Amino acid sequence: MLSQLSAAPKVVGVKQSAKAIKSGRADRVYIALDAEQRVLRPICELCRNMQVPVEEVATMAELGDACMIDVGAAVVTVLAE
């Protein structure tokens, strides 16, 4: 599943992900389980309300690596094509 993140159209980060989810452009959201819950909670609630599937990844570093960025990521949203 994570292998698709390198080539998929996506946004990285909480703010950009929230915008994509609210606008209906989100296909799937990946969250890092080691991110702070105060950061993840609003995104998870938004996904639940908008019926966007959420996938869990063990660490922010793993999620960042899957996106081919040099830093960890708490939230990554794959955009609908």
Biopython code that builds the backbone (N, CA, C, O; Angstrom):
import numpy as np
from Bio.PDB.StructureBuilder import StructureBuilder

atoms = [
    (1, "MET", "N", (0.808, -1.197, 0.000)),
    (1, "MET", "CA", (0.000, 0.000, 0.000)),
    (1, "MET", "C", (0.854, 1.264, 0.000)),
    (1, "MET", "O", (0.587, 2.204, -0.749)),
    (2, "LEU", "N", (1.884, 1.278, 0.848)),
    (2, "LEU", "CA", (2.717, 2.472, 0.917)),
    (2, "LEU", "C", (3.495, 2.711, -0.360)),
    (2, "LEU", "O", (3.877, 3.846, -0.646)),
    (3, "SER", "N", (3.738, 1.667, -1.132)),
    (3, "SER", "CA", (4.516, 1.829, -2.361)),
    (3, "SER", "C", (3.830, 2.753, -3.359)),
    (3, "SER", "O", (4.503, 3.369, -4.186)),
    (4, "GLN", "N", (2.510, 2.863, -3.299)),
    (4, "GLN", "CA", (1.788, 3.741, -4.221)),
    (4, "GLN", "C", (2.023, 5.221, -3.919)),
    (4, "GLN", "O", (1.783, 6.069, -4.779)),
    (5, "LEU", "N", (2.483, 5.540, -2.720)),
    (5, "LEU", "CA", (2.624, 6.944, -2.328)),
    (5, "LEU", "C", (3.701, 7.691, -3.100)),
    (5, "LEU", "O", (3.602, 8.907, -3.258)),
    (6, "SER", "N", (4.716, 7.007, -3.578)),
    (6, "SER", "CA", (5.783, 7.721, -4.266)),
    (6, "SER", "C", (5.303, 8.338, -5.573)),
    (6, "SER", "O", (5.773, 9.411, -5.952)),
    (7, "ALA", "N", (4.385, 7.688, -6.264)),
    (7, "ALA", "CA", (3.941, 8.179, -7.570)),
    (7, "ALA", "C", (2.541, 8.784, -7.558)),
    (7, "ALA", "O", (2.165, 9.483, -8.499)),
    (8, "ALA", "N", (1.776, 8.530, -6.524)),
    (8, "ALA", "CA", (0.386, 8.993, -6.488)),
    (8, "ALA", "C", (0.309, 10.506, -6.288)),
    (8, "ALA", "O", (1.166, 11.089, -5.623)),
    (9, "PRO", "N", (-0.716, 11.141, -6.862)),
    (9, "PRO", "CA", (-0.934, 12.561, -6.549)),
    (9, "PRO", "C", (-1.350, 12.662, -5.082)),
    (9, "PRO", "O", (-2.267, 11.971, -4.638)),
    (10, "LYS", "N", (-0.665, 13.530, -4.336)),
    (10, "LYS", "CA", (-0.893, 13.570, -2.887)),
    (10, "LYS", "C", (-0.579, 14.949, -2.330)),
    (10, "LYS", "O", (0.052, 15.785, -2.976)),
    (11, "VAL", "N", (-1.041, 15.149, -1.117)),
    (11, "VAL", "CA", (-0.632, 16.307, -0.323)),
    (11, "VAL", "C", (-0.103, 15.774, 0.998)),
    (11, "VAL", "O", (-0.577, 14.759, 1.508)),
    (12, "VAL", "N", (0.883, 16.469, 1.542)),
    (12, "VAL", "CA", (1.531, 16.048, 2.780)),
    (12, "VAL", "C", (1.288, 17.114, 3.837)),
    (12, "VAL", "O", (1.457, 18.308, 3.588)),
    (13, "GLY", "N", (0.890, 16.666, 5.017)),
    (13, "GLY", "CA", (0.701, 17.584, 6.124)),
    (13, "GLY", "C", (-0.758, 17.721, 6.519)),
    (13, "GLY", "O", (-1.670, 17.406, 5.754)),
    (14, "VAL", "N", (-0.945, 18.203, 7.738)),
    (14, "VAL", "CA", (-2.280, 18.287, 8.318)),
    (14, "VAL", "C", (-3.140, 19.335, 7.615)),
    (14, "VAL", "O", (-4.283, 19.053, 7.256)),
    (15, "LYS", "N", (-2.608, 20.531, 7.417)),
    (15, "LYS", "CA", (-3.413, 21.611, 6.830)),
    (15, "LYS", "C", (-3.827, 21.298, 5.394)),
    (15, "LYS", "O", (-4.993, 21.448, 5.031)),
    (16, "GLN", "N", (-2.871, 20.864, 4.586)),
    (16, "GLN", "CA", (-3.188, 20.550, 3.192)),
    (16, "GLN", "C", (-4.137, 19.349, 3.098)),
    (16, "GLN", "O", (-5.018, 19.311, 2.239)),
    (17, "SER", "N", (-3.950, 18.382, 3.977)),
    (17, "SER", "CA", (-4.829, 17.215, 3.986)),
    (17, "SER", "C", (-6.250, 17.614, 4.367)),
    (17, "SER", "O", (-7.214, 17.160, 3.750)),
    (18, "ALA", "N", (-6.379, 18.458, 5.378)),
    (18, "ALA", "CA", (-7.710, 18.909, 5.799)),
    (18, "ALA", "C", (-8.427, 19.621, 4.654)),
    (18, "ALA", "O", (-9.620, 19.409, 4.440)),
    (19, "LYS", "N", (-7.709, 20.458, 3.925)),
    (19, "LYS", "CA", (-8.307, 21.156, 2.779)),
    (19, "LYS", "C", (-8.782, 20.169, 1.717)),
    (19, "LYS", "O", (-9.879, 20.306, 1.175)),
    (20, "ALA", "N", (-7.946, 19.172, 1.425)),
    (20, "ALA", "CA", (-8.291, 18.179, 0.406)),
    (20, "ALA", "C", (-9.500, 17.344, 0.829)),
    (20, "ALA", "O", (-10.372, 17.044, 0.013)),
    (21, "ILE", "N", (-9.543, 16.975, 2.098)),
    (21, "ILE", "CA", (-10.666, 16.170, 2.594)),
    (21, "ILE", "C", (-11.959, 16.985, 2.538)),
    (21, "ILE", "O", (-12.983, 16.497, 2.061)),
    (22, "LYS", "N", (-11.910, 18.219, 3.021)),
    (22, "LYS", "CA", (-13.104, 19.080, 3.030)),
    (22, "LYS", "C", (-13.630, 19.351, 1.627)),
    (22, "LYS", "O", (-14.839, 19.468, 1.427)),
    (23, "SER", "N", (-12.727, 19.450, 0.656)),
    (23, "SER", "CA", (-13.146, 19.765, -0.713)),
    (23, "SER", "C", (-13.581, 18.530, -1.495)),
    (23, "SER", "O", (-13.997, 18.641, -2.648)),
    (24, "GLY", "N", (-13.486, 17.345, -0.871)),
    (24, "GLY", "CA", (-13.914, 16.123, -1.538)),
    (24, "GLY", "C", (-12.892, 15.545, -2.500)),
    (24, "GLY", "O", (-13.225, 14.665, -3.294)),
    (25, "ARG", "N", (-11.648, 16.020, -2.445)),
    (25, "ARG", "CA", (-10.605, 15.533, -3.358)),
    (25, "ARG", "C", (-9.813, 14.364, -2.796)),
    (25, "ARG", "O", (-8.989, 13.786, -3.505)),
    (26, "ALA", "N", (-10.044, 14.003, -1.534)),
    (26, "ALA", "CA", (-9.266, 12.944, -0.886)),
    (26, "ALA", "C", (-9.797, 11.564, -1.263)),
    (26, "ALA", "O", (-10.999, 11.306, -1.200)),
    (27, "ASP", "N", (-8.886, 10.693, -1.650)),
    (27, "ASP", "CA", (-9.241, 9.307, -1.962)),
    (27, "ASP", "C", (-8.953, 8.404, -0.768)),
    (27, "ASP", "O", (-9.715, 7.479, -0.485)),
    (28, "ARG", "N", (-7.852, 8.673, -0.067)),
    (28, "ARG", "CA", (-7.425, 7.865, 1.074)),
    (28, "ARG", "C", (-6.456, 8.706, 1.895)),
    (28, "ARG", "O", (-5.702, 9.512, 1.350)),
    (29, "VAL", "N", (-6.486, 8.511, 3.211)),
    (29, "VAL", "CA", (-5.607, 9.253, 4.108)),
    (29, "VAL", "C", (-4.745, 8.272, 4.891)),
    (29, "VAL", "O", (-5.240, 7.274, 5.413)),
    (30, "TYR", "N", (-3.456, 8.566, 4.967)),
    (30, "TYR", "CA", (-2.508, 7.776, 5.749)),
    (30, "TYR", "C", (-2.108, 8.597, 6.966)),
    (30, "TYR", "O", (-1.766, 9.773, 6.844)),
    (31, "ILE", "N", (-2.151, 7.976, 8.137)),
    (31, "ILE", "CA", (-1.734, 8.663, 9.359)),
    (31, "ILE", "C", (-0.630, 7.849, 10.035)),
    (31, "ILE", "O", (-0.630, 6.619, 9.988)),
    (32, "ALA", "N", (0.305, 8.557, 10.660)),
    (32, "ALA", "CA", (1.393, 7.912, 11.397)),
    (32, "ALA", "C", (0.970, 7.750, 12.855)),
    (32, "ALA", "O", (0.571, 8.717, 13.505)),
    (33, "LEU", "N", (1.059, 6.540, 13.353)),
    (33, "LEU", "CA", (0.594, 6.261, 14.705)),
    (33, "LEU", "C", (1.449, 6.905, 15.784)),
    (33, "LEU", "O", (0.997, 7.051, 16.920)),
    (34, "ASP", "N", (2.689, 7.297, 15.450)),
    (34, "ASP", "CA", (3.528, 7.934, 16.465)),
    (34, "ASP", "C", (3.395, 9.462, 16.477)),
    (34, "ASP", "O", (4.091, 10.141, 17.232)),
    (35, "ALA", "N", (2.512, 9.992, 15.651)),
    (35, "ALA", "CA", (2.249, 11.437, 15.666)),
    (35, "ALA", "C", (1.378, 11.766, 16.883)),
    (35, "ALA", "O", (0.711, 10.890, 17.434)),
    (36, "GLU", "N", (1.395, 13.023, 17.290)),
    (36, "GLU", "CA", (0.614, 13.437, 18.450)),
    (36, "GLU", "C", (-0.881, 13.303, 18.171)),
    (36, "GLU", "O", (-1.367, 13.659, 17.097)),
    (37, "GLN", "N", (-1.590, 12.783, 19.162)),
    (37, "GLN", "CA", (-3.030, 12.564, 19.001)),
    (37, "GLN", "C", (-3.796, 13.870, 18.780)),
    (37, "GLN", "O", (-4.813, 13.876, 18.087)),
    (38, "ARG", "N", (-3.326, 14.961, 19.354)),
    (38, "ARG", "CA", (-4.010, 16.242, 19.157)),
    (38, "ARG", "C", (-3.936, 16.687, 17.700)),
    (38, "ARG", "O", (-4.766, 17.475, 17.246)),
    (39, "VAL", "N", (-2.945, 16.185, 16.971)),
    (39, "VAL", "CA", (-2.805, 16.483, 15.545)),
    (39, "VAL", "C", (-3.685, 15.544, 14.723)),
    (39, "VAL", "O", (-4.333, 15.965, 13.765)),
    (40, "LEU", "N", (-3.701, 14.284, 15.102)),
    (40, "LEU", "CA", (-4.417, 13.269, 14.323)),
    (40, "LEU", "C", (-5.927, 13.281, 14.549)),
    (40, "LEU", "O", (-6.691, 13.010, 13.623)),
    (41, "ARG", "N", (-6.356, 13.587, 15.746)),
    (41, "ARG", "CA", (-7.778, 13.496, 16.096)),
    (41, "ARG", "C", (-8.685, 14.281, 15.140)),
    (41, "ARG", "O", (-9.664, 13.719, 14.649)),
    (42, "PRO", "N", (-8.397, 15.558, 14.856)),
    (42, "PRO", "CA", (-9.289, 16.301, 13.946)),
    (42, "PRO", "C", (-9.311, 15.711, 12.525)),
    (42, "PRO", "O", (-10.353, 15.718, 11.868)),
    (43, "ILE", "N", (-8.175, 15.206, 12.056)),
    (43, "ILE", "CA", (-8.129, 14.606, 10.721)),
    (43, "ILE", "C", (-8.953, 13.326, 10.685)),
    (43, "ILE", "O", (-9.707, 13.096, 9.740)),
    (44, "CYS", "N", (-8.811, 12.499, 11.707)),
    (44, "CYS", "CA", (-9.571, 11.249, 11.761)),
    (44, "CYS", "C", (-11.069, 11.519, 11.824)),
    (44, "CYS", "O", (-11.859, 10.828, 11.182)),
    (45, "GLU", "N", (-11.454, 12.523, 12.597)),
    (45, "GLU", "CA", (-12.877, 12.881, 12.695)),
    (45, "GLU", "C", (-13.395, 13.405, 11.360)),
    (45, "GLU", "O", (-14.500, 13.063, 10.941)),
    (46, "LEU", "N", (-12.607, 14.223, 10.702)),
    (46, "LEU", "CA", (-12.982, 14.755, 9.394)),
    (46, "LEU", "C", (-13.133, 13.624, 8.377)),
    (46, "LEU", "O", (-14.074, 13.615, 7.583)),
    (47, "CYS", "N", (-12.206, 12.680, 8.408)),
    (47, "CYS", "CA", (-12.289, 11.524, 7.502)),
    (47, "CYS", "C", (-13.549, 10.711, 7.770)),
    (47, "CYS", "O", (-14.214, 10.263, 6.836)),
    (48, "ARG", "N", (-13.872, 10.523, 9.029)),
    (48, "ARG", "CA", (-15.068, 9.767, 9.389)),
    (48, "ARG", "C", (-16.318, 10.477, 8.849)),
    (48, "ARG", "O", (-17.205, 9.840, 8.281)),
    (49, "ASN", "N", (-16.374, 11.790, 9.032)),
    (49, "ASN", "CA", (-17.531, 12.568, 8.568)),
    (49, "ASN", "C", (-17.654, 12.589, 7.050)),
    (49, "ASN", "O", (-18.762, 12.586, 6.512)),
    (50, "MET", "N", (-16.517, 12.609, 6.361)),
    (50, "MET", "CA", (-16.519, 12.686, 4.894)),
    (50, "MET", "C", (-16.418, 11.306, 4.241)),
    (50, "MET", "O", (-16.376, 11.193, 3.016)),
    (51, "GLN", "N", (-16.378, 10.257, 5.072)),
    (51, "GLN", "CA", (-16.306, 8.869, 4.612)),
    (51, "GLN", "C", (-15.079, 8.605, 3.734)),
    (51, "GLN", "O", (-15.165, 7.992, 2.670)),
    (52, "VAL", "N", (-13.943, 9.090, 4.219)),
    (52, "VAL", "CA", (-12.662, 8.863, 3.547)),
    (52, "VAL", "C", (-11.918, 7.768, 4.313)),
    (52, "VAL", "O", (-11.743, 7.886, 5.525)),
    (53, "PRO", "N", (-11.479, 6.709, 3.633)),
    (53, "PRO", "CA", (-10.761, 5.638, 4.330)),
    (53, "PRO", "C", (-9.436, 6.119, 4.917)),
    (53, "PRO", "O", (-8.739, 6.938, 4.319)),
    (54, "VAL", "N", (-9.101, 5.600, 6.091)),
    (54, "VAL", "CA", (-7.861, 5.952, 6.771)),
    (54, "VAL", "C", (-7.011, 4.688, 6.925)),
    (54, "VAL", "O", (-7.490, 3.648, 7.377)),
    (55, "GLU", "N", (-5.746, 4.805, 6.541)),
    (55, "GLU", "CA", (-4.775, 3.719, 6.704)),
    (55, "GLU", "C", (-3.765, 4.155, 7.761)),
    (55, "GLU", "O", (-3.332, 5.307, 7.777)),
    (56, "GLU", "N", (-3.398, 3.240, 8.631)),
    (56, "GLU", "CA", (-2.431, 3.549, 9.679)),
    (56, "GLU", "C", (-1.045, 3.051, 9.300)),
    (56, "GLU", "O", (-0.883, 1.950, 8.775)),
    (57, "VAL", "N", (-0.045, 3.890, 9.578)),
    (57, "VAL", "CA", (1.361, 3.560, 9.339)),
    (57, "VAL", "C", (2.055, 3.692, 10.690)),
    (57, "VAL", "O", (1.715, 4.572, 11.481)),
    (58, "ALA", "N", (3.019, 2.827, 10.954)),
    (58, "ALA", "CA", (3.646, 2.775, 12.279)),
    (58, "ALA", "C", (4.321, 4.084, 12.681)),
    (58, "ALA", "O", (4.114, 4.564, 13.796)),
    (59, "THR", "N", (5.125, 4.669, 11.792)),
    (59, "THR", "CA", (5.900, 5.848, 12.195)),
    (59, "THR", "C", (5.835, 6.971, 11.164)),
    (59, "THR", "O", (5.550, 6.748, 9.987)),
    (60, "MET", "N", (6.107, 8.176, 11.638)),
    (60, "MET", "CA", (6.171, 9.336, 10.758)),
    (60, "MET", "C", (7.325, 9.182, 9.771)),
    (60, "MET", "O", (7.208, 9.572, 8.609)),
    (61, "ALA", "N", (8.437, 8.613, 10.232)),
    (61, "ALA", "CA", (9.596, 8.419, 9.353)),
    (61, "ALA", "C", (9.243, 7.476, 8.207)),
    (61, "ALA", "O", (9.616, 7.725, 7.060)),
    (62, "GLU", "N", (8.533, 6.406, 8.507)),
    (62, "GLU", "CA", (8.126, 5.441, 7.483)),
    (62, "GLU", "C", (7.199, 6.099, 6.458)),
    (62, "GLU", "O", (7.319, 5.853, 5.257)),
    (63, "LEU", "N", (6.288, 6.925, 6.931)),
    (63, "LEU", "CA", (5.361, 7.611, 6.033)),
    (63, "LEU", "C", (6.101, 8.638, 5.171)),
    (63, "LEU", "O", (5.814, 8.771, 3.981)),
    (64, "GLY", "N", (7.040, 9.355, 5.762)),
    (64, "GLY", "CA", (7.851, 10.302, 5.000)),
    (64, "GLY", "C", (8.692, 9.614, 3.937)),
    (64, "GLY", "O", (8.797, 10.097, 2.810)),
    (65, "ASP", "N", (9.295, 8.476, 4.300)),
    (65, "ASP", "CA", (10.093, 7.698, 3.344)),
    (65, "ASP", "C", (9.234, 7.222, 2.172)),
    (65, "ASP", "O", (9.672, 7.264, 1.022)),
    (66, "ALA", "N", (8.029, 6.775, 2.458)),
    (66, "ALA", "CA", (7.137, 6.284, 1.405)),
    (66, "ALA", "C", (6.771, 7.393, 0.422)),
    (66, "ALA", "O", (6.508, 7.135, -0.752)),
    (67, "CYS", "N", (6.758, 8.630, 0.920)),
    (67, "CYS", "CA", (6.446, 9.784, 0.059)),
    (67, "CYS", "C", (7.690, 10.357, -0.607)),
    (67, "CYS", "O", (7.615, 11.302, -1.392)),
    (68, "MET", "N", (8.837, 9.766, -0.277)),
    (68, "MET", "CA", (10.118, 10.211, -0.811)),
    (68, "MET", "C", (10.446, 11.644, -0.409)),
    (68, "MET", "O", (10.927, 12.436, -1.218)),
    (69, "ILE", "N", (10.173, 11.966, 0.872)),
    (69, "ILE", "CA", (10.564, 13.264, 1.421)),
    (69, "ILE", "C", (11.575, 13.008, 2.529)),
    (69, "ILE", "O", (11.638, 11.909, 3.081)),
    (70, "ASP", "N", (12.359, 14.017, 2.848)),
    (70, "ASP", "CA", (13.466, 13.857, 3.797)),
    (70, "ASP", "C", (13.063, 13.973, 5.258)),
    (70, "ASP", "O", (13.895, 13.788, 6.146)),
    (71, "VAL", "N", (11.817, 14.272, 5.512)),
    (71, "VAL", "CA", (11.343, 14.413, 6.896)),
    (71, "VAL", "C", (10.161, 13.480, 7.115)),
    (71, "VAL", "O", (9.592, 12.945, 6.163)),
    (72, "GLY", "N", (9.801, 13.293, 8.374)),
    (72, "GLY", "CA", (8.641, 12.476, 8.684)),
    (72, "GLY", "C", (7.355, 13.214, 8.347)),
    (72, "GLY", "O", (7.342, 14.435, 8.194)),
    (73, "ALA", "N", (6.287, 12.459, 8.235)),
    (73, "ALA", "CA", (4.984, 13.047, 7.942)),
    (73, "ALA", "C", (3.938, 12.427, 8.859)),
    (73, "ALA", "O", (3.878, 11.206, 9.008)),
    (74, "ALA", "N", (3.119, 13.270, 9.469)),
    (74, "ALA", "CA", (2.053, 12.776, 10.338)),
    (74, "ALA", "C", (0.852, 12.333, 9.513)),
    (74, "ALA", "O", (0.191, 11.346, 9.836)),
    (75, "VAL", "N", (0.579, 13.076, 8.443)),
    (75, "VAL", "CA", (-0.600, 12.816, 7.609)),
    (75, "VAL", "C", (-0.235, 12.990, 6.142)),
    (75, "VAL", "O", (0.429, 13.955, 5.764)),
    (76, "VAL", "N", (-0.677, 12.047, 5.324)),
    (76, "VAL", "CA", (-0.541, 12.146, 3.873)),
    (76, "VAL", "C", (-1.892, 11.785, 3.261)),
    (76, "VAL", "O", (-2.508, 10.791, 3.645)),
    (77, "THR", "N", (-2.340, 12.583, 2.322)),
    (77, "THR", "CA", (-3.610, 12.332, 1.658)),
    (77, "THR", "C", (-3.388, 12.074, 0.191)),
    (77, "THR", "O", (-2.804, 12.891, -0.520)),
    (78, "VAL", "N", (-3.866, 10.919, -0.258)),
    (78, "VAL", "CA", (-3.820, 10.581, -1.688)),
    (78, "VAL", "C", (-5.043, 11.221, -2.330)),
    (78, "VAL", "O", (-6.168, 11.047, -1.861)),
    (79, "LEU", "N", (-4.812, 11.957, -3.401)),
    (79, "LEU", "CA", (-5.898, 12.680, -4.060)),
    (79, "LEU", "C", (-6.581, 11.809, -5.105)),
    (79, "LEU", "O", (-5.944, 10.996, -5.775)),
    (80, "ALA", "N", (-7.885, 11.996, -5.228)),
    (80, "ALA", "CA", (-8.645, 11.289, -6.246)),
    (80, "ALA", "C", (-8.230, 11.823, -7.614)),
    (80, "ALA", "O", (-8.030, 13.025, -7.791)),
    (81, "GLU", "N", (-8.105, 10.927, -8.562)),
    (81, "GLU", "CA", (-7.664, 11.353, -9.902)),
    (81, "GLU", "C", (-8.833, 11.672, -10.792)),
    (81, "GLU", "O", (-8.644, 12.046, -11.949)),
]
sb = StructureBuilder()
sb.init_structure("model")
sb.init_model(0)
sb.init_chain("A")
sb.init_seg("    ")
for serial, (resi, resn, name, xyz) in enumerate(atoms, 1):
    if name == "N":
        sb.init_residue(resn, " ", resi, " ")
    sb.init_atom(name, np.array(xyz, "f"), 0.0, 1.0, " ", f" {name:<3s}", serial, name[0])
structure = sb.get_structure()
